[in-house]
Structure formats: C-alpha cells, structure tokens
C-alpha cells in the first residue's frame, strides 16, 4: 500500500515575493532564492501562522504527494504542479497501486475542496504576464496625474493615479494588480512590504496605445502606502512590481454577460473592463451589469463618468447606504431588486460574476444570489461551483 502526505506549497504565479511568510514562520520552514519562495517539507509542521499575513493568498496551497517536492524543484517552478491521481499510478507490474486507505482519501478530498474555493481564468481570456518585476527588482514609472475622485466634503479621499511606464515593458490585462513599496523603514527595521492595487485602466492604457496605467487608491488614515501614493505629485518616480493575477480576468467573448459587484475602490477593475468593452466591442449592448455600493454619491469614485456611460451599454445599479433622506441600500438589495433580469442569467453558460471590494459584502451577496436562484427553482451553490470550475465566478475582497 502506498503512503502519502499533504505538502504545503506556494503558488509562484500569485506570489509577489514580499517574503512576509518567511518572516512570520516560527520554525524557518520557508526560504527563497532569486526566483521563488518555497516551503521545506522536512521542517513545516502546518502551524498555519503564514496563511493570514499573505497579501495574495499564494501561500494557501497544498498537494497530496508520495514524495515531497524538494526546495530545488520548487525554486524552478513557473506554476504549481497538478494534483497527482493516486488511484491510477503504475507500479510497473500489476498495473496500479493498491487502493489508498481512508486517511489518504480524506487528504485528497481536502486538497480538492481547498482548490474549489478558487476560480480558474475564463477560457477565452488573454494569457496574462505575471511576476515580471519583483520588489527587489522593480520597474520605474512616472506619475502622469493625480486626481481626486471624491468631493472635498466626502468621507473618503479617493484618488485616480496615472503612472507612465515610458519605454519600460509592463504588459497588463484588465483585472490584474500591481505592487507598490512605500519608501522608508518599517518598525521592524526592515523595508516596508509592497501593497497591491488593482489596475483601473484597460490593457492599452488610459488612452488607446499609451504605455501607462491607472490606479484607484483610497487614503487610509494610518495607511503608510496609501498616504504615500495619494500624496504623489506629477513627475514623481514610483517603483512597481508585478503584474500579478492570473484568474480575475475579463473574457474575450462577445457573447459573455458580466455581472460586476463592487464597493468603493473595488470598482477599479470594472472600470478597466468597461473601457476595454467600449474599445473592442462598442456595438454589443446589454451584456454588462454593474452593482456599485458606497455610502453617498459624493464618496462614490467615478460617479460622474459612470453616469455618462449609456444605460443600454452598461446597466448601472447604485446602492447608497448613507445618502440623506434615503433608505439604506446595499449591493445585495440592488441585486434582489433586479432579480427578474439576474435569475435567467444565472442559468446561462455565458454569464460571468465578479465581486471586488470590502469583504463584508460577500455574505449579503451570497444570500441575495441564493434567494434569486431559489425563486426560479435553481440551486445557487451548485451554480457557483460550476461557475468557479469554468472560470466564471471570481471574488477579490479585502
């Protein structure tokens, strides 16, 4: 009978090489070379201390293995290996290894369930470039513009930052993120860790065929990086790493229907989605639906430009929770109100759902979609699992 174990691994496609996991590991089981960060299976005791601090979720990976992957193997990876099928492995004589015992079956099931929470990329999406620049080897960009998106009296200072790459190559797709490391030294005496920001421009720049990108950044009172970015002046130099993200991508399918649900700066990737759609498929209407939550209209980024996008091209549903003399509304309320149009879309294989923004909205959105599906005899959990497997359900919340 074969023996197997569950090995903790790091996804090189998602990892931004910030080394937070290495610093946090209490037993020095995590190390790195110039290319990758890896977990030493001979040391790791699965204490899970490294899971929550990881900014990308790249550390949340396991594989069930007969022989653990060595550090040298992990250092050479460009992507994670597939989970090996232990039920059909040749032993060189009888044909297959004996059926594995219940404990190993449980490990395999757990590994598959863990992967089930993450979606694949849309099948029609363009192939993303990832990890071209690391925090130790960044690319330099120049601030081309810094514009406040929210009113001066609003409860949030949200900025639209345009970064010019000049002659540097930094290929991006809508939905990807970049990392920015603020200057200075952290309290632990080491350089600050990079922070990730979703790109809010389409792949060919703010204007077609320009080598720049834009970010949507909210100033946080104690945010070292957000204050650094929001205070950047035109002409300032910024160090970028990335790009990151290989699944939260826009399908390149004219038949695709997009349901985009966001709060605050979670609107960033959907601005890129919308602008891309306007440039390459302007004649196709009625396939993009935006559910956008904010406290008030003046704290809702891109409110003015969004109002100018025709409703027949982008169906907009604004949910304002603190607007004076108006009942509180959240994105899940607007979803439920639009159930007549959303319900049939859930059954269509060309429908894609994206969530981006505050993690607090997830439960409400899940409840609304469950109710909408049930009202027409559908099972939302089954629909969601199928959508994840086919790259049509994506969540990025913080």
C-alpha positions as semicolon CSV with decimal commas, in nm:
position;residue;x (nm);y (nm);z (nm)
1;X;0,000;0,000;0,000
2;X;0,127;0,343;-0,093
3;X;0,176;0,616;0,166
4;X;0,113;0,984;0,108
5;X;0,125;1,314;0,288
6;X;-0,014;1,663;0,240
7;X;0,257;1,913;0,146
8;X;0,224;2,289;0,194
9;X;0,327;2,481;-0,120
10;X;0,331;2,837;-0,256
11;X;0,181;2,933;-0,592
12;X;0,459;3,106;-0,791
13;X;0,204;3,265;-1,025
14;X;0,038;3,458;-0,740
15;X;0,333;3,516;-0,506
16;X;0,474;3,872;-0,514
17;X;0,799;3,775;-0,335
18;X;0,733;4,004;-0,038
19;X;0,872;3,736;0,199
20;X;0,611;3,806;0,467
21;X;0,559;3,432;0,509
22;X;0,930;3,373;0,555
23;X;0,949;3,640;0,824
24;X;0,641;3,514;1,007
25;X;0,729;3,141;1,004
26;X;0,826;3,047;1,362
27;X;1,039;2,747;1,261
28;X;1,217;2,880;0,949
29;X;1,044;2,638;0,715
30;X;1,012;2,897;0,437
31;X;1,301;3,020;0,226
32;X;1,363;3,179;-0,114
33;X;1,607;3,219;-0,399
34;X;1,612;3,483;-0,672
35;X;1,306;3,333;-0,843
36;X;1,068;3,170;-0,596
37;X;0,963;3,129;-0,235
38;X;0,939;2,768;-0,115
39;X;0,835;2,560;0,185
40;X;1,072;2,295;0,322
41;X;0,856;1,987;0,376
42;X;1,110;1,839;0,620
43;X;1,057;2,133;0,857
44;X;0,698;2,256;0,802
45;X;0,455;2,140;1,071
46;X;0,145;2,305;0,917
47;X;0,107;2,555;1,202
48;X;-0,073;2,793;0,957
49;X;0,090;3,108;1,101
50;X;0,184;3,216;0,749
51;X;-0,166;3,193;0,596
52;X;-0,341;3,513;0,708
53;X;-0,050;3,758;0,659
54;X;-0,004;3,660;0,292
55;X;-0,138;3,952;0,083
56;X;-0,222;3,744;-0,226
57;X;-0,336;3,402;-0,097
58;X;-0,048;3,236;-0,285
59;X;0,051;3,056;0,036
60;X;-0,287;2,884;0,064
61;X;-0,194;2,577;-0,143
62;X;-0,141;2,207;-0,073
63;X;-0,075;1,892;-0,270
64;X;-0,104;1,531;-0,157
65;X;0,224;1,359;-0,252
66;X;0,409;1,030;-0,210
67;X;0,747;1,207;-0,217
68;X;0,754;1,574;-0,111
69;X;0,873;1,826;-0,367
70;X;1,225;1,943;-0,285
71;X;1,327;2,306;-0,244
72;X;1,524;2,286;-0,569
73;X;1,214;2,165;-0,755
74;X;1,001;2,445;-0,610
75;X;1,262;2,708;-0,696
76;X;1,236;2,612;-1,064
77;X;0,854;2,621;-1,088
78;X;0,672;2,869;-1,309
79;X;0,338;2,730;-1,189
80;X;0,215;2,474;-0,938
81;X;0,208;2,110;-1,045
82;X;-0,129;1,942;-1,086
83;X;-0,258;1,718;-0,807
84;X;-0,141;1,363;-0,881
85;X;-0,411;1,099;-0,916
86;X;-0,317;0,829;-0,663
87;X;-0,589;0,593;-0,778
88;X;-0,424;0,528;-1,116
89;X;-0,048;0,514;-1,069
90;X;0,154;0,243;-1,244
91;X;0,369;0,016;-1,028
92;X;0,546;-0,144;-1,321
93;X;0,387;-0,491;-1,283
94;X;0,027;-0,541;-1,181
95;X;-0,081;-0,211;-1,336
96;X;-0,194;0,003;-1,043
97;X;-0,106;0,065;-0,683
98;X;-0,348;-0,068;-0,425
99;X;-0,642;0,148;-0,329
100;X;-0,526;0,409;-0,080
101;X;-0,663;0,399;0,274
102;X;-0,931;0,624;0,420
103;X;-0,690;0,872;0,576
104;X;-0,522;0,942;0,242
105;X;-0,861;0,965;0,070
106;X;-0,951;1,232;0,324
107;X;-0,632;1,420;0,243
108;X;-0,709;1,410;-0,127
109;X;-1,065;1,529;-0,071
110;X;-0,942;1,812;0,148
111;X;-0,691;1,918;-0,116
112;X;-0,958;1,925;-0,388
113;X;-1,201;2,116;-0,167
114;X;-0,933;2,373;-0,091
115;X;-0,879;2,434;-0,461
116;X;-1,254;2,451;-0,517
117;X;-1,271;2,789;-0,350
118;X;-1,056;2,945;-0,621
119;X;-1,177;3,005;-0,971
120;X;-0,997;2,932;-1,293
121;X;-0,935;3,202;-1,551
122;X;-1,206;3,249;-1,816
123;X;-1,133;3,012;-2,103
124;X;-1,141;3,294;-2,358
125;X;-0,927;3,538;-2,155
126;X;-0,594;3,653;-2,294
127;X;-0,286;3,491;-2,141
128;X;-0,159;3,717;-1,861
129;X;0,202;3,809;-1,799
130;X;0,286;3,774;-1,430
131;X;0,576;3,841;-1,194
132;X;0,787;4,026;-1,448
133;X;0,922;4,255;-1,177
134;X;0,984;4,171;-0,811
135;X;1,010;4,403;-0,506
136;X;1,387;4,354;-0,524
137;X;1,395;4,423;-0,899
138;X;1,110;4,671;-0,969
139;X;1,035;4,882;-1,273
140;X;1,020;5,261;-1,251
141;X;0,713;5,460;-1,352
142;X;0,649;5,835;-1,353
143;X;0,339;5,996;-1,207
144;X;0,148;6,143;-1,500
145;X;-0,151;6,261;-1,298
146;X;-0,306;6,252;-0,952
147;X;-0,674;6,344;-0,941
148;X;-0,917;6,340;-0,651
149;X;-1,230;6,145;-0,747
150;X;-1,447;6,222;-0,444
151;X;-1,580;6,558;-0,335
152;X;-1,380;6,758;-0,081
153;X;-1,651;6,715;0,181
154;X;-1,688;6,340;0,125
155;X;-1,596;6,091;0,396
156;X;-1,331;5,933;0,173
157;X;-1,037;6,075;-0,021
158;X;-1,011;5,850;-0,328
159;X;-0,754;5,924;-0,595
160;X;-0,708;5,837;-0,962
161;X;-0,335;5,791;-1,016
162;X;-0,191;5,767;-1,369
163;X;0,156;5,612;-1,400
164;X;0,358;5,642;-1,719
165;X;0,590;5,347;-1,794
166;X;0,788;5,532;-2,061
167;X;0,994;5,282;-2,260
168;X;0,954;5,006;-2,000
169;X;0,757;4,696;-2,091
170;X;0,484;4,620;-1,838
171;X;0,207;4,421;-2,013
172;X;-0,123;4,420;-1,825
173;X;-0,469;4,274;-1,856
174;X;-0,787;4,413;-1,703
175;X;-0,831;4,269;-1,352
176;X;-0,461;4,235;-1,272
177;X;-0,283;4,411;-0,986
178;X;0,049;4,583;-0,932
179;X;0,260;4,617;-0,619
180;X;0,398;4,942;-0,479
181;X;0,652;4,955;-0,196
182;X;0,649;5,281;0,000
183;X;0,991;5,428;0,083
184;X;1,135;5,410;0,430
185;X;1,183;5,153;0,702
186;X;0,911;4,968;0,894
187;X;0,901;4,933;1,274
188;X;1,084;4,601;1,249
189;X;1,383;4,779;1,097
190;X;1,327;4,633;0,751
191;X;1,195;4,796;0,432
192;X;0,818;4,821;0,401
193;X;0,632;4,539;0,230
194;X;0,465;4,609;-0,106
195;X;0,092;4,678;-0,119
196;X;-0,125;4,554;-0,403
197;X;-0,359;4,776;-0,607
198;X;-0,598;4,676;-0,884
199;X;-0,533;4,841;-1,218
200;X;-0,827;5,057;-1,326
201;X;-0,727;5,109;-1,688
202;X;-0,758;4,876;-1,989
203;X;-0,463;4,687;-2,132
204;X;-0,373;4,953;-2,387
205;X;-0,362;5,239;-2,138
206;X;-0,577;5,530;-2,028
207;X;-0,593;5,631;-2,391
208;X;-0,555;5,373;-2,668
209;X;-0,197;5,272;-2,737
210;X;-0,038;5,460;-2,447
211;X;0,212;5,290;-2,218
212;X;0,054;5,392;-1,891
213;X;-0,179;5,252;-1,626
214;X;-0,411;5,392;-1,364
215;X;-0,485;5,300;-1,003
216;X;-0,778;5,384;-0,777
217;X;-0,645;5,445;-0,426
218;X;-0,828;5,540;-0,108
219;X;-0,634;5,732;0,153
220;X;-0,638;5,538;0,481
221;X;-0,574;5,736;0,799
222;X;-0,292;5,508;0,914
223;X;-0,207;5,370;0,572
224;X;0,163;5,414;0,504
225;X;0,139;5,317;0,137
226;X;-0,199;5,476;0,061
227;X;-0,085;5,811;0,200
228;X;0,240;5,785;0,007
229;X;0,051;5,723;-0,318
230;X;-0,222;5,980;-0,259
231;X;0,042;6,247;-0,191
232;X;0,244;6,176;-0,507
233;X;0,293;6,478;-0,729
234;X;0,316;6,487;-1,106
235;X;0,664;6,385;-1,217
236;X;0,740;6,175;-0,909
237;X;0,905;5,836;-0,960
238;X;0,739;5,517;-0,834
239;X;0,878;5,162;-0,809
240;X;0,635;4,895;-0,936
241;X;0,644;4,516;-0,909
242;X;0,420;4,268;-1,086
243;X;0,196;4,236;-1,270
244;X;0,005;3,989;-1,055
245;X;-0,312;3,788;-1,100
246;X;-0,388;3,507;-1,342
247;X;-0,761;3,438;-1,289
248;X;-0,958;3,760;-1,219
249;X;-0,961;3,837;-1,590
250;X;-1,211;3,958;-1,847
251;X;-1,340;3,705;-2,102
252;X;-1,266;3,791;-2,466
253;X;-1,601;3,654;-2,577
254;X;-1,861;3,878;-2,746
255;X;-2,137;3,657;-2,605
256;X;-2,020;3,692;-2,245
257;X;-2,252;3,858;-1,994
258;X;-2,082;4,023;-1,697
259;X;-2,233;4,084;-1,354
260;X;-1,988;4,311;-1,171
261;X;-2,046;4,375;-0,799
262;X;-1,827;4,618;-0,607
263;X;-1,788;4,866;-0,325
264;X;-1,561;5,172;-0,317
265;X;-1,222;5,122;-0,480
266;X;-1,333;4,771;-0,577
267;X;-1,466;4,948;-0,885
268;X;-1,111;4,971;-1,024
269;X;-1,102;4,651;-1,232
270;X;-1,456;4,711;-1,359
271;X;-1,356;5,050;-1,495
272;X;-1,092;4,864;-1,696
273;X;-1,347;4,601;-1,804
274;X;-1,591;4,867;-1,920
275;X;-1,333;5,071;-2,110
276;X;-1,199;4,758;-2,281
277;X;-1,550;4,659;-2,385
278;X;-1,614;5,010;-2,520
279;X;-1,298;4,997;-2,731
280;X;-1,325;4,648;-2,881
281;X;-1,699;4,570;-2,876
282;X;-1,883;4,907;-2,874
283;X;-2,171;4,772;-3,080
284;X;-2,264;4,500;-2,825
285;X;-2,511;4,630;-2,567
286;X;-2,689;4,491;-2,264
287;X;-2,422;4,242;-2,153
288;X;-2,256;4,440;-1,871
289;X;-2,429;4,492;-1,536
290;X;-2,268;4,694;-1,256
291;X;-2,381;4,689;-0,891
292;X;-2,187;4,961;-0,713
293;X;-2,206;5,031;-0,339
294;X;-2,090;5,340;-0,149
295;X;-2,201;5,548;0,148
296;X;-2,306;5,851;-0,054
297;X;-2,295;5,964;-0,416
298;X;-2,010;6,207;-0,346
299;X;-1,797;5,924;-0,200
300;X;-1,855;5,701;-0,499
301;X;-1,549;5,706;-0,728
302;X;-1,609;5,766;-1,099
303;X;-1,973;5,860;-1,030
304;X;-1,968;6,140;-1,288
305;X;-1,802;5,942;-1,571
306;X;-2,020;5,639;-1,498
307;X;-2,337;5,844;-1,541
308;X;-2,220;5,931;-1,892
309;X;-2,193;5,566;-1,997
310;X;-2,525;5,483;-2,166
311;X;-2,753;5,260;-1,960
312;X;-2,812;5,034;-2,261
313;X;-2,438;4,966;-2,277
314;X;-2,371;4,937;-1,901
315;X;-2,670;4,869;-1,678
316;X;-2,589;5,054;-1,355
317;X;-2,733;4,986;-1,009
318;X;-2,608;5,224;-0,739
319;X;-2,652;5,125;-0,373
320;X;-2,605;5,416;-0,131
321;X;-2,612;5,333;0,240
322;X;-2,575;5,682;0,395
323;X;-2,748;5,913;0,149
324;X;-2,956;6,177;0,341
325;X;-3,333;6,127;0,343
326;X;-3,295;5,796;0,155
327;X;-3,343;5,442;0,288
328;X;-3,017;5,250;0,326
329;X;-2,936;5,027;0,035
330;X;-2,653;4,780;-0,014
331;X;-2,540;4,592;-0,323
332;X;-2,734;4,282;-0,218
333;X;-3,054;4,492;-0,203
334;X;-2,998;4,612;-0,557
335;X;-2,928;4,256;-0,672
336;X;-3,255;4,136;-0,522
337;X;-3,441;4,429;-0,681
338;X;-3,301;4,320;-1,020
339;X;-3,389;3,954;-0,972
340;X;-3,605;3,937;-1,285
341;X;-3,305;4,010;-1,505
342;X;-3,043;3,832;-1,291
343;X;-3,223;3,498;-1,241
344;X;-3,221;3,388;-1,608
345;X;-2,858;3,494;-1,640
346;X;-2,757;3,250;-1,364
347;X;-2,861;2,959;-1,583
348;X;-2,668;3,077;-1,889
349;X;-2,319;2,933;-1,955
350;X;-2,201;3,268;-2,089
351;X;-2,261;3,457;-1,761
352;X;-1,963;3,569;-1,551
353;X;-1,985;3,709;-1,196
354;X;-1,716;3,925;-1,035
355;X;-1,703;4,059;-0,677
356;X;-1,446;4,318;-0,574
357;X;-1,430;4,539;-0,268
358;X;-1,495;4,506;0,103
359;X;-1,509;4,151;0,235
360;X;-1,815;4,247;0,442
361;X;-2,033;4,244;0,128
362;X;-1,970;3,875;0,050
363;X;-2,231;3,728;0,285
364;X;-2,502;3,965;0,167
365;X;-2,427;3,896;-0,198
366;X;-2,427;3,521;-0,139
367;X;-2,763;3,545;0,038
368;X;-2,914;3,754;-0,243
369;X;-2,793;3,517;-0,515
370;X;-2,921;3,219;-0,316
371;X;-3,266;3,378;-0,293
372;X;-3,270;3,480;-0,660
373;X;-3,175;3,130;-0,771
374;X;-3,425;2,961;-0,538
375;X;-3,709;3,181;-0,661
376;X;-3,671;3,020;-1,004
377;X;-3,601;2,667;-0,882
378;X;-3,223;2,690;-0,910
379;X;-2,954;2,594;-0,657
380;X;-2,704;2,875;-0,616
381;X;-2,431;2,661;-0,454
382;X;-2,436;2,420;-0,748
383;X;-2,435;2,710;-0,993
384;X;-2,146;2,878;-0,810
385;X;-1,934;2,560;-0,806
386;X;-1,985;2,513;-1,178
387;X;-1,904;2,877;-1,246
388;X;-1,581;2,851;-1,046
389;X;-1,470;2,541;-1,232
390;X;-1,535;2,708;-1,567
391;X;-1,370;3,037;-1,473
392;X;-1,694;3,235;-1,446
393;X;-1,712;3,325;-1,074
394;X;-1,442;3,546;-0,924
395;X;-1,403;3,710;-0,584
396;X;-1,138;3,961;-0,475
397;X;-1,224;4,118;-0,142
398;X;-1,024;4,271;0,141
